[in-house]
Amino acid sequence: KACVESVEELAKGEEVKGMGEWEAAKKIGIGTITGTYAQKLFNLKNFTVDKYKTVLRDFIKVHEETKLVPETDQEPSESLKQSQKDVFLEEKLTEGLEQCESQFDLIESLPIIGLATKVKRSLKVADDPWQCEVLAITKELKAVNSLELFHNDYKIQWKGSKEEKLDFVNCVMPLLGAKEKDMLPLVGTKLFSALMTFVVSQNADAVYDDAYLSLLANSLVYLIDQPQSKWKDELWNRILTTIVMVYTDTAAIKECFGKMLNTPEVTVQQSNDLAKSFALLLAMNEKGTVTKEQAELVLQHIGIKYFGLLAEGNKYIELLKMSEASILDKVKEELVGEFGKFNTLGELKRAVDTKISGLSNDFAYSRVELNPFKLEKLEQKVTLKKLNALYEIFLKKVPVADDYLYWLYTAIKNKGKKLEARPAVEEVQQYFFGVFKNNFLKMSAPNVYADLKEGFLKKFREEHMYLTPISVTKLKEHCDLRGLNIKDYQYVKELNLVKNACMCPKCPFFLKPQERLLHHLGTWSEKCPRAFHKAVKANLSLSPESILEKVLSGEYARSKPNDKQTLEEFDSNKDEAITYIKLLKEEYKKVEEEEKGYSEETKKIESEINTPASVFHEKKKKAKKEPQQKGRGKPRRGRKKR
């Protein structure tokens, strides 16, 4: 009734007469091409008006020959109060259809009625209805009609119970059961396919015979990993029943069944969408025309197809990981044991790169796997979880990690070929270890360094908590004991410190002369107050508390004089500072006593190696002004400013 009235209005031109060009185009609602009604007709290239009229005549003929009975289990549209079967039973349906001069008239007049559904339409869906993705289906099993969607720009806000996961509806899904078997001749017509093409793809210039199948198949993909419930079971069975009723006896689908069972390496791999393979395999299972062995072979190729999509553009590389005893953990473990060899953070970083680049293909202590967590996070219509669910339906088990790698390996090495003997696990592991090493391991070097850096810094801090003065006498004893030349040192007499060697007794590089001490101390730069040792030595007669006040006042600082400091700046507290000052007072008093007993020879050595602090500071200023050398980082500032 409603559709006949709408057709009559369109045929008389009442719907678009008097509208502006934009309003008329929007009312007609076809594609994104704007224009008048006539202009839209001229834009049709594939499904022309002449072809449409032929399709319409064929439908009318089939409708006249089809005897329908009123009984139906289909849900009626709430707005029309009719089911799809009720529409086909309309007394004046043929009369109304004859007034539809083009498919534009038809789309706005003849409703498709089905369950409220929300889909995602990709940019390619106009040319390929399989590029749609079902996002939600009404849990209340309520029906809507395509005319209602059409007049609301294909988006109806949905208000249902709390169980509904629909915020809006933009598609309808007709379902058939035993009572709708008499509708099959009509559902199998080109006209119904044209209507479903527009419902799914919103393209009026094409007729896809499998547009309806694509919606049903994608609904199965949506449902397959939904939690078990009465709603899921009922909907799953109704969708499968519809697919079997409408498609499995057609010549095209029978041919697909045969090819899928005989040459799955071709049929599945060349399929434009995994949802189609899902649906065909499930339909064969529903009809009982596939054995467990045949299903397992098809499932293998579905797995290969799934991972083959990840192999395109090497997208799978970032999904590889090392299992259990990770090779990266082993690298980190070895480098932690070698911390004492690294003079600077830069040396640690270079050691990480060297260690990873030098890894052999010995994976005895580690295995390569695909990270299932990352796989599940991929934005895909067919997810790993859905693939596992399909696998479980037929084989009562889910794939394991080695299956995933095998499918990926086959997709890369033998795509589109018949499956032969499955390669040994070691062969697959060897291949992906090489991929992992050459790609991910190199990319992961910065992460390994970042993980090690904090541990290295912690160890460095522990070794460099206390830097104590030394007399020339003790320095000479150190050199004599180790066969070193004391003249290789730059000694600052006014502070009793060596300027070209680390003076922290716990440091692995203690009193080892080096050209770039600033790089070494820069590992923990700015963690000691300015002029700390200078302030302590100049005030040995004062209490530790008084000395601390002078240190924090900045009065002894060569740079930023009288610039006040706080212990919080140096990740320290008063107790730690007082303890350090007490230690330095004791050490400086020892040095003073030793200096009183210097021999003439010791005094001569002292004068030869003495390097005034002012000379050191001039060198440091010059280093800061020097241009950065290619291949080197920015020169580090010294840790301690005395």
GINORUR-V799752 format. One record per pair of residues at least 12 apart in sequence whose C-alpha atoms are under 8 Angstrom apart, sorted by the first residue. I is the first residue (numbers start at 1). J is the second residue. Records with the same first field share a line. If there is no record, write none. Layout:
I: J ; J
//
This chain:
1: 90 ; 92
2: 80
3: 96 ; 109 ; 110 ; 111
4: 92 ; 93 ; 95 ; 96 ; 97 ; 109
5: 96
6: 108 ; 109
7: 96 ; 97 ; 99 ; 100 ; 105 ; 106 ; 108 ; 109
8: 96 ; 99
10: 100 ; 105
11: 99 ; 100 ; 101 ; 105
16: 37
21: 34 ; 35 ; 36
22: 34 ; 35 ; 36
24: 36 ; 37
25: 37
27: 151
28: 104 ; 105 ; 108
29: 150 ; 153
30: 104 ; 202 ; 203 ; 204
31: 202 ; 203 ; 204
41: 102
44: 205
45: 205
46: 205 ; 206
47: 204 ; 205 ; 206 ; 207
48: 205
49: 101 ; 102 ; 103
52: 102 ; 103 ; 191
53: 101 ; 102
55: 190 ; 191
56: 97 ; 191
58: 189
59: 186 ; 189 ; 190 ; 191
60: 94
62: 185 ; 186
63: 186
66: 182 ; 183 ; 185 ; 186
67: 182
68: 89 ; 182 ; 183
69: 182
70: 85 ; 86 ; 89
71: 179
72: 85 ; 179 ; 180
73: 177 ; 179 ; 180
74: 114 ; 175 ; 176
75: 114 ; 115 ; 141 ; 142 ; 143
76: 113 ; 114 ; 142 ; 143 ; 144
77: 113 ; 114 ; 142 ; 143 ; 144 ; 145
78: 142 ; 143 ; 144
79: 144 ; 145 ; 148
80: 145
83: 113 ; 114
84: 111 ; 112 ; 113 ; 114 ; 174
85: 180 ; 183
87: 111
103: 204
104: 204
107: 147 ; 195 ; 198
108: 147 ; 150
109: 147
110: 147
111: 145 ; 146 ; 147
112: 145 ; 146 ; 147 ; 172 ; 174 ; 195 ; 196
113: 143 ; 144 ; 145 ; 146 ; 172 ; 173 ; 174
114: 143 ; 144 ; 145 ; 172 ; 173 ; 174 ; 175
115: 137 ; 138 ; 141 ; 142 ; 143 ; 144 ; 172 ; 173 ; 174 ; 175
116: 137 ; 138 ; 141 ; 142 ; 143 ; 144 ; 169 ; 170 ; 171 ; 172 ; 173
117: 134 ; 135 ; 136 ; 137 ; 138 ; 169 ; 170 ; 171 ; 172 ; 173
118: 134 ; 135 ; 136 ; 137 ; 166 ; 168 ; 169 ; 170 ; 171
119: 132 ; 133 ; 134 ; 135 ; 136 ; 169 ; 170 ; 171
120: 132 ; 133 ; 134 ; 135
121: 133 ; 201
125: 201
126: 201 ; 202 ; 203
127: 201
128: 201
129: 197 ; 200 ; 201 ; 208 ; 210 ; 211 ; 214 ; 215
130: 211 ; 214 ; 215 ; 218 ; 272 ; 273 ; 275 ; 276
131: 273
132: 200 ; 201 ; 214 ; 215 ; 218
133: 218 ; 381
134: 215 ; 218 ; 219 ; 221 ; 222
135: 222
136: 165 ; 166 ; 222
137: 165 ; 166
138: 164 ; 165 ; 166
139: 163 ; 164 ; 165 ; 231
140: 160 ; 161 ; 164
143: 172
144: 172
145: 172
146: 171 ; 172 ; 199
149: 170 ; 171
154: 169 ; 170 ; 171
155: 168 ; 169 ; 170
156: 168 ; 169 ; 170
157: 169
171: 199 ; 200
172: 199
173: 215 ; 216
175: 238 ; 239 ; 242
176: 238 ; 239 ; 241 ; 242 ; 245
177: 238 ; 241 ; 242
181: 245
184: 245 ; 246
187: 246
188: 246
190: 207 ; 209
193: 207 ; 208 ; 209 ; 210 ; 211 ; 212
194: 206 ; 207 ; 208 ; 209
196: 211 ; 212
197: 209 ; 211 ; 212
200: 212 ; 215
213: 243 ; 247
214: 275 ; 276
216: 239 ; 243
217: 275 ; 276 ; 278 ; 279
218: 275 ; 276
219: 239
220: 236 ; 239 ; 279
221: 275 ; 278 ; 381 ; 382 ; 386
223: 236
224: 386 ; 389 ; 390
225: 385 ; 386 ; 389
240: 282 ; 283 ; 286
243: 283
244: 283 ; 286 ; 287
248: 283
257: 280 ; 284
260: 298
261: 290 ; 294 ; 298
263: 418
264: 297 ; 298 ; 301
265: 301 ; 415 ; 416 ; 417 ; 418 ; 419
266: 416 ; 417
268: 298 ; 301 ; 302 ; 305
269: 301 ; 302 ; 305 ; 415 ; 416
274: 302 ; 305 ; 306 ; 382
275: 382
277: 302
278: 390
281: 295 ; 298
292: 394 ; 395
295: 394
296: 394 ; 395
299: 391
300: 407
301: 407
303: 387 ; 404 ; 407
304: 407 ; 408 ; 410 ; 411 ; 415
305: 411
306: 382
307: 404 ; 407 ; 408 ; 411
308: 407 ; 408 ; 411 ; 412 ; 415
311: 408 ; 411 ; 412
317: 435 ; 436 ; 439 ; 440
318: 440
319: 370 ; 371 ; 374 ; 375
320: 368 ; 369 ; 370 ; 371 ; 436 ; 440
321: 368 ; 369 ; 370 ; 371 ; 436
322: 366 ; 367 ; 368 ; 369
323: 366 ; 367 ; 368 ; 369
324: 366 ; 367
325: 365 ; 366
326: 365 ; 366 ; 367
327: 365 ; 366
328: 448
331: 352 ; 355 ; 356
332: 448 ; 452
335: 351 ; 352
336: 452 ; 455 ; 456
339: 456
340: 508
341: 508
343: 509 ; 520
344: 519 ; 520 ; 522 ; 523
345: 453 ; 523
348: 449
349: 449
352: 445 ; 448 ; 449
353: 442 ; 445
356: 437 ; 441 ; 442 ; 445
357: 437 ; 442
359: 437
361: 430 ; 433 ; 434
363: 429 ; 430 ; 433
367: 429 ; 433
368: 429 ; 432 ; 433 ; 436
369: 401 ; 402 ; 405
370: 401 ; 404 ; 405
372: 384
402: 425
405: 428
406: 428
409: 428
457: 523 ; 524
460: 507 ; 523 ; 524
461: 524
463: 504 ; 505 ; 506 ; 507
464: 504 ; 506 ; 507
465: 504
466: 504 ; 580
467: 503 ; 504 ; 505
468: 497 ; 503 ; 504 ; 584 ; 587
469: 495 ; 496 ; 497 ; 503 ; 584 ; 587 ; 588 ; 591
470: 496 ; 497 ; 587 ; 591
471: 496 ; 591 ; 594 ; 595
472: 602 ; 605 ; 606
473: 594 ; 598 ; 602
486: 609
487: 605 ; 608 ; 609
488: 513 ; 609
489: 501 ; 513 ; 609
490: 609 ; 610 ; 611
491: 606 ; 609 ; 610 ; 611 ; 612
492: 610 ; 611 ; 612 ; 613
493: 606 ; 610 ; 611 ; 612
494: 612 ; 613
495: 533 ; 534 ; 537
496: 591
498: 511
499: 517 ; 616
500: 513 ; 514 ; 515 ; 516 ; 517
501: 513 ; 514 ; 517
502: 517 ; 521
517: 638
518: 636 ; 637 ; 638 ; 639
519: 635 ; 636 ; 637 ; 638
521: 638 ; 639 ; 640
522: 636 ; 637 ; 638 ; 639
523: 639
524: 639
525: 637 ; 638 ; 639 ; 640
526: 570 ; 638 ; 639 ; 640
527: 569 ; 570 ; 571 ; 639 ; 640
528: 570 ; 639 ; 640 ; 641
529: 551 ; 552 ; 565 ; 570 ; 640 ; 641
530: 551 ; 554 ; 556 ; 557 ; 640 ; 641 ; 642
531: 551 ; 554 ; 556 ; 557 ; 558 ; 640 ; 641 ; 642
532: 551 ; 641 ; 642
533: 584 ; 642
534: 556 ; 642
535: 547 ; 550 ; 551 ; 556
536: 551 ; 581 ; 584 ; 585
537: 585 ; 588
540: 585
544: 578 ; 581 ; 582
545: 578
547: 581
548: 577 ; 578 ; 581
552: 564 ; 565 ; 566 ; 567
553: 565
557: 641 ; 642
558: 642
623: 635
624: 637
//
